[in-house]
Amino acid sequence: MNHESRRNFLKATSLISGIGFSSFAQNPTVIFPIESQNGKLFITSHEKGQVIKPLDVVTITTTEAGYFFIRDGRFRMYRKGEGKVNSITFRAGGALGNHFCEIRNSNGDRIDSIYFSVNCQTEIVDSSGIYKELLQTLHWSMIGEFGEMSAYRLNGRIYKVFVGWLRDHTHTMKAMKYFNPNLKDGFDLYANNQREDGMIWDNIYPRTKEPNWWDSVLTKDNFIKKVENGTYELKRQPVEADVEYLFVQCLYEAWKATGDNAWMRENLDFAIKALKYLTTDTYRWSQKYQLVKRAFTIDTWNFKHEFDTKATNDANMLINEKTDFGIMFGDNNGLISAYRMLAEMLLVSGRKDEANYFKQEAKNIQDRLDKLAWNGQHYVHFVPEDPQFFQKRNIGKTKPNEQLSLSNAYALNRGITHLQALGILNEYQKLRGEMPKTSVAEWYNIYPPFEQGFQKDAEKWEYMNGGVSTVVAGELAHGAFQHGYESYGVDILNRTLTLARKHNDYLHATYKGAITESPIGNFTPISLAKSANANFSGKNNQGVPGWNGDGEENDASNIPLGQHLFLGIPFQITDSLDNSDKGCIVLSDDIEQDYQISTALLVSKKATTIYILHAQSKGDMIGMLTIRYGDGSTFTDYIFGDKIGNWWFPQDKDNFKVAWFGKNKKSPFVGLGITQIVNPNPDKMILSIEFFGMKNSKSRWMIAGVTLGDSVIELKGKDTSKDDLSFGIPDRWGASAVTYALLEGLAGVKDAATMFERVKLSPRWEATGEKEVSVTVKYEASGGYITYQYKYSDNKMVIFYTSTGTLADLEILLPQNKKPNTLRVNGNSKSFLINKIEKSEYLTFSVDSLGVNKIDIDF
């Protein structure tokens, strides 16, 4: 290329992308193709202004025959024309950005040149559409709960993070690195505020300058820090022992995606300092076992057993010098993984001796951990330092040595042996056959759950205490793909899509481990006849007000009278014709409508629960209920928010379930719901229940029935679509884990260097039955990517691929009972090996070639 052509190329690059390829990859907003310089070259395969994707077939024609040369976004030539021709057709490949086509004559002089943009985004296009849908659903689930990012301003710098908790941010980044370019800020935020001894803060929250509860419990051991003149607070949940290794993972993930070696090198000492704190601090390191320790929590979560909580004045995340510690294996698997990540970064940075040290330390810790906590099938959840530990704590009939907990799924992907991985995978498959029939899946955070000791923060079958999590699903599926259980990995992914479809194409993170049937209690309906003050019609009748004062057309005359079951609970609905036109209670301060503002219902019975069949109109804060006991004491509960619903178009809430609906002349959908009030003194005689409306308000509290119960039940509305949902884990964390399994496991794309300069490609589509799939995985931070097209039919497999780099290590899952006869790479025969993992066979070989590569396998 002559100097003029190169200057033109660089000029166009500068004008288009500002600072070259990387910037363009993040901001593909430039209109291409540009007109050729001399008007002799034309891109005929694409519309003017259309961005070309990698592997797109591109045709460029010329009005003057010549020799074609095609260069990628890094100005590397990846395609030449064959002789002197009038056109060239090729597949776009190589680095993203501004590609350059030049045509020369026989003397080597330039005839003309033209530029075109090549860009892409992470996506899957499969023949069935299943995995395209799954990836789109997962992406939405990662950003749909709280938005894509949060921002914090400290010392003049704005930090953008996926979540304000480092833990959640790091786990989310595992997949969001393929969709969002802001990856360094999360690490920088916590590195720039690292505590002097190396400790890493857990989270950042806005605060006021006045002292708060966190100040009172975290100041003593320096687990809270005010920053930005008291605008924010940085906190450490003292019980947590995973933050430092996740800090290292955060650095590693950002480095891999950005390829910013200089930034990584600048931050290595922050990472080393953090891990030194974790392995030396008296609250973190077990001298007895030479492993990371923590207080007794459920796996990696931050609330303790009630016995240990009482020892810290009911602050369930605190630890102190009296805390009984033990080994939670997941903290140590995480440390081992962090050591290996750190060793890789140190080696790239030329610090070989330190890299070797951390590699050896990883092995040493793995040996100690396996000796202590591996039981032959999985890791034991918690190994206490005190041999009498469990004798002091009430955990019911739970057998802690048999519990299978969340970090076993993580361990699959943190470098354990193949035999260990098989043990864990088999345990989860076995669990699928033993789990409660109402469970959505075997992906338990812990199983069996604790019978006692953690009810305050997580009842049995909820959240961490026996809840089912897509975090486990993703890690389990990824591990299955790595260890020869491909069909199990596919099955998990397919079931996550089924779950998401059930919930409006959105994948929640946590589900109930069992949906328990409401206990069959004893119910006692209470007649409202003596307390009723209104009728179900809409009109005022001789001083008896109507249902809600809106006239006859907005009535409740369709409500069934007499004793009826509503959501399985009996209520006695008073017939106003038999009771002086009074059938219900309506409380309001609207005296113009002759309403009362209060009334009392005589009871003279004991009860555990009170059920109210009711609705509200014209207000938010509706009133209060007071239980008056025989000993003169009282209990008051306020009725608002999730304890009451609208008369028009009522919706289920946490403690208000729509139990009856009908219509009237004003609304096609009116209804009543049931609220459960739990009596805190079930052993006391209830003399009366007093109901009070809101003063100085036109709101109406309409009560159609009241029933007493002898047990607390789980209220279930007519809409049962959300009955399987639990709480506690951000949805983006779970969706990220499943995305990781989909892209790196099933699609088989792994970065073997940074920015996909070297890629490990292991497509496993044979396990799905898909015959034709296109996959692109891209780092938005750097534009590093890989795109491939997979097709299998008639005993022939064809794969086209292209990437940022030139090096690729391929391991292709072969069809069952099919032996490859020949392998050709770009038309040339290639030797290969067959690698067997359990019953699966992979064809393995390596390629070093720029641009587009074609793989042909004949069976």
C-alpha positions, 0 to 999 in steps of 0.5 A: 500500500502506498503512503497516500492510501495508508494516510486515507485509511488512518484519516477515515479511521480517525474521523469515524471512530475518534480514537480508533477501533476500540472506540468504534466498537463501543459506539457503532453509530457511524453510517457506512459504507463511505463512497469510494475515493475515486468512484470505482468501487461499490459494495453491492451486497449491502444497503448503503449505511448498513453495518456489516456483521462478521461472517456476512458475505460481502461483494465489492465490484469495480468498474476497472479490473484489478487486484483486491486487498481486504484489511480488518479493523486493525489494518491486518490483511485477511483476504486477497483477490484471486488475480485481476478481477472485476469483483470480490466476494468474501466473508467479513472477518477479523477485528471489528471496526473500519475495514478497508478494501483497496484495488490495485493495478498490475503495477501495484498502483492504487486504483481506488479504495473504500471503507466499510464498518463491521460490528456485532453484538452478543446474540444467538440465532438457532433454527428452533429459536429456543436459545435466541429466546433464552438469551434475550430473556436472560438479558432482560432479567439482568436489567429489568429489576433495577435498571442496567446500572447504578452510579455513585460520585466520590472524589469527583469521579462517577462510578457506574456499577451493576449493583452497589454490593461488590459481591452482586456486581461481580457475579452479575459482571460474569455475563453483563461483560458481554452487553455493557462496556462499564467494567472497571468502575466496580473494581476501582470504586472498592480499590480506591477505598480499600481499608488500610489493612486490606479489607474490602468493603461489602457495599455502598449506600446513600446516607444522611449525615445523622448517626444511624443504626449501622453506625451503632453496630459497625463502628466498633470494629471499623466496619463502616466508613462515611465518604463524600462528606457523609453522602454515602457509607461504605459497609462491611457485613462482618460475618462475610468472608467472600468479599476479598476473593470476589474483589480479585475476581472482579479485577480478573473479569474486567481485565479479560474483557478490556484487555487493559494490561496496564490497568490490571498491573496497576491494581495487582497489589490491591488484590494481593493486599486483600487476599493477605487480609483474608488469610491473616486476619483473626476474624477471617483465618482459622489457625486450627485448619489453616483455611478461611473461616466464618460464623455459622451462616447458610453457605455464603449468606450474611445472617447467622443462626439465632443462637449466634445472633443472640451473642451479638445483641440480635445483630445477625451479621456481627462477629466478635471475639466470642463468635464460634467459627467454622469452615464454610467450604465455598469461601475456600473454593473461592479463595483457591480460584482467586489465587489462580486468577491472580497467578495468571495476571501476575505471570502476564505482568512478568511477576513469575515468582509470585505467580508460582507462589500463588499457584502452589498456595492454591494447591495447598489450600485445596488439599487441606480443604478436601481433607477436611470437608469433602465427604466423597460425594460433595463438600460438607456445608460447615465444619465447626472449629468446636467439636461440641458446636452443633450440640449447643444449637437447635437445628431440629432434625437437620443433619448438617453433614448431609446437606447439599449447599449452593457453593457445591455448584460453584465448586464445579467451576473453580478447579475441582477434580473431574471425579469430584465434579461427577460426585456433585452432579450425581448428587443434584440429579439424585436430588431431583428424584427426592425433592418435594413434588411441588418444587420447581427444580433441584437447584437448592440453595441448601437441601435439606433446609434447616428445621430450626435456627434461621426462621427469622431471616428465611423460613424453611423452603424460602430464600437461602434456607431451602429455596431454589435458585437460578444461581445454582442452575447456572453454575450447575449447568456450566459444570455439567457441560464441562464434565460430560453431562451435556444433556443435563446442562441442556435440560437445566437451560431448557427448564429455566426458559420454561420458568421464565415463560411462566413469569411473563418471560422473566427469570426470577432468581429464587423460588420456593423449595416446596409449596406447602398446602395451607394447613386445614384449620378450624374456622369460626365465621362471625355474624356482622348482623349486630354491628352492620351499618350499611347495605350492599346496594348503592343507595342510602335507605332511610338513614342506612347508607349504601355500599360506598356512596356512589349510587345504585350503579356502583353496588355490591348486590351480587355478593353471595349471601349466607355462609360461603367459602372464599379461598377455602375460608368460610364467611357469614354474609348477612342478608340485609333484608333480614336485618333492617337493611343492614348487611355490611360494615362501611366505615368513613368520616363522610357524615353526609352519607350517614356512615359511622367512623367506628364499630365493634364486633363482639367475639368472646372467643380465642383465636390465632388469626382473624380474616377480613373479607373487605375492600376500600374506596377513595383512600390509601390509609384506611383505618385500624383494627384493635383487639380487646382482650379479656384481661383489659389489654389490647393489640392494634394493627393498621390497615393500609398498603398490602393489607387492603385492596380496591373495590374496583379492579382489585389486585393480589398483594402480600396480605390481600388476596382477591377472593370474590369478584363480580361486576356492576353497572359502573365497573366490569370488575369489582371485588373483595379480598381476604386479609389475615391478621395474626393475633399475637396473643392467641391464648387470651380471650378476645372480648371484641374486635374494634374497627376504626375508619380514618378521620378527616377522610372520605375514604371508605372501608367496606367489610363484608365478613369476619372469620376467626381461625386457629392457625396461621395459613398461607393465603393464596389468591385466585392467581397462583402464577407467583405462588412459587416465587421466593425472595432475597437474591437479585434476579440479575445474579441468577440470570447472569449465572444462566447466561454464563452457562448458555454462552460459555457452556452450551455455545462453548465460547471461552476466552483463553487470553484477553479480548478473545485474542485466543479463544477456546471454542467448544460448540455443544449443539449436538446435545440440543438437536439443533442443526443450524446455529449462529453465535456471536459473543462480544466484549462491549468494553473492547470489541473483542469477539468471536462469531461462528456458524454451525451446521450439521446434516447428512453426516457432514458438519461445517463451522465458519468462525472468525474472531479478533485474534488468530489463535483458536483451540477447538473441541467440538462435541461429536454426534453420538456413535459417529466417527469423523473420517476427515477434518479440513481447515480452510480446505486443507487436511488437518490432524486431530485427536479425540478427547473422551469425557464420560460418554461424550467425545470431542474432536480437538485441534488448534488453528492459527489463522487470521480472518474467516476459517472454515471447518469441514468434518465428514463422518 
